[in-house]
Amino acid sequence: MIFSSAFSEMDNYIKQNLHKITCNEIFEIKKDFYKIVESLSGNTANLTGITELLIYRFLYHALGMTKRVNNKTVQNRSKSLSMGKRFTGRNGKTQEPDLVIEQDGIIEYLFSIKNLLNTTTPTNNERESTLVQELLIKNNGVYTTAFQDIFRIDNIRHEGNSDFKSITIVFSEIPPRHQKAIELIHKQFEWHQFLILENNNNSFTVELSDKLKLIDGFKKSTKQR
């Protein structure tokens, strides 16, 4: 089918240009997809999945994965890459982070993927969290999806999964009103980073290497800088 060949072409492009693709190019691929959907259906309301898919396939190739993805997980010896895998948080609630890389069943890296950042209303669980309460005070009571993100990620960091690095990849540029929230998180959580794709002309692999202190499959891109 023409539709499936388009996705195969996109995936092959990612594989062949792994160490050349810039952050903004990934944003443009997503933008182009949204533009096509809007031209065919009139809007992009509730359209999800393409952002996670792009990063998932990028990591798939960067980590040298070759096996077929089974139930949203692919494995290469003791390393695995999963999308939407379930974990029980410190508060007993089940969470499904967008993407995780695990080594021997332990999370090494967690990726949260967002189209954009915006303000939101905390749930009861979030509102009761000391972490959220402290961030709200520092941010003049404004709750953002950046805070929601770090609450959920921190909730997974316990027991065997207490030492992973994480990153929030945001496709669209950050409005100035959300910059303070990012700065607060960077200051308080040294293990978490943000990566903004739009208008970022740096290599995506180099950015991930720098922010996550290297993943095996990204070392080549760092040497080419």
Secondary structure, DSSP 4 states (H G I P E B T S, - for coil): -HHHHHHHHHHHHHHHTTTT-BHHHHHHHHHHHHHHHHHHHS--TT--SHHHHHHHHHHHHHTT--SPPBTTEEEETTEEEEES--EE-TTS-EE--SEEEEETTEEEEEEEEES---B----HHHHH-HHHHHHHHHTTT--BHHHHHHHHHHHH-SGGGSS-EEEEEESSPPPHHHHHHHHHHHHH-TTEEEEE-TT--SBHHHHHHHHHT--GGGHHHHHT-
